[in-house]
Amino acid sequence: MKKIILITITSIIVFSCGGKDNNTSIETLISTKNVKALQEKKSALQAEITTIEEALASLNVKKEEALVSILTVKDTVFNHYLDIQGNVDTKENILVQPEFSGTLTSLTVKAGQKVSKGQILGRVDDAGMSQQLAQFENQYALAKTTFERQKNLWDKKIGSEIQFLQAQTLMVSAQKSVAQMKAQLSKTVIRAPFTGTIDEVFVEKGQVVAPSQQGLMRIVNLGNMFVSTSVPESYIGKLKVGTEVDVYLTSLGKTYKGKVRQIGNFINPNNRSFGIEVSVPNPENLLRPNQVAKLKIIDYVSKDAVVVPTGVIQEDGEKNKFVYTVINSNGKTGTAKKVNVKVGQSSDNVTEILSGLAADEIIVTEGVNTISDGMKLNF
């Protein structure tokens, strides 16, 4: 730019000098081979060029400048996260099945109803087992009375030992028959396996029921929720039971604080990963089985780390990582300085600087692609 200005100015001077009537033109001096006059003309022009250069230098039009944004680096806690996806689940989400096939004689619950563990949900026709139980109980009562009388006689040394043993055997056999019938009869009663909410009911009173893929009803407990997922085997040793996890539910737009509650002991050979379970609180009962969750698991922590925005780190032709710092800063201006750095891990759009940069140094955050080492900066 400077050369163009000088050439233009020189041309104007030459033109003006050649156009005056009281001065001999340069073309005339050349044609007449007037060496002395040409030398005088050259000296005059060089003096004017020197004056113009000094004027341009004083105006400082040559120096390059750039407008940038800056940031003062501070020591901070740096956390690196493992980002993975998982599914919300609960172990208390089952289809209630009848243990005995028959007609559903009663159905005492409906969808949406809360139930307690052991609460009766319905009954299946016992096909006469109640009458059989009554008969067995009468037999047991008679066998017990016979045994007690025989025992009293035996204690008095009256009667034979074989009579005593026979009475005892009959009583024990009758007692077992009663217990077995009670166990069979209990299978006709459908009870809640745990405290929860009846989510759906698939049958109606009077319907013939039997164990099936559909079941009688679904019962769910939303108070013991967790997220299950798989983690690459390279994280073995980095995860521990109790490790805190941020659980983000995309469908709710909310983040929950969870903890690793179980770590699998088996590596899946197909994808070289192992399973984990993360317990998640559900105070508002907004979590549902099979919801998609995004997990952020802390696998690295540095308490006094120097971090910079990842976007300010550049790489030169020799694969060296560098950032631009600001030196000679007076609050509004400074000078750019290229500084090579050694980087660590990155997370949440920031990168840890392991060496090359210290706390309280000023770095350029915006405009890094338009500056060079030694350039004057405005901010």
Order of alpha helices (4+ residues) and beta strands (2+ residues): alpha-alpha-alpha-beta-beta-beta-beta-beta-beta-beta-alpha-alpha-beta-beta-beta-beta-beta-beta-beta-beta-beta-beta-beta-beta-beta-beta-beta-beta
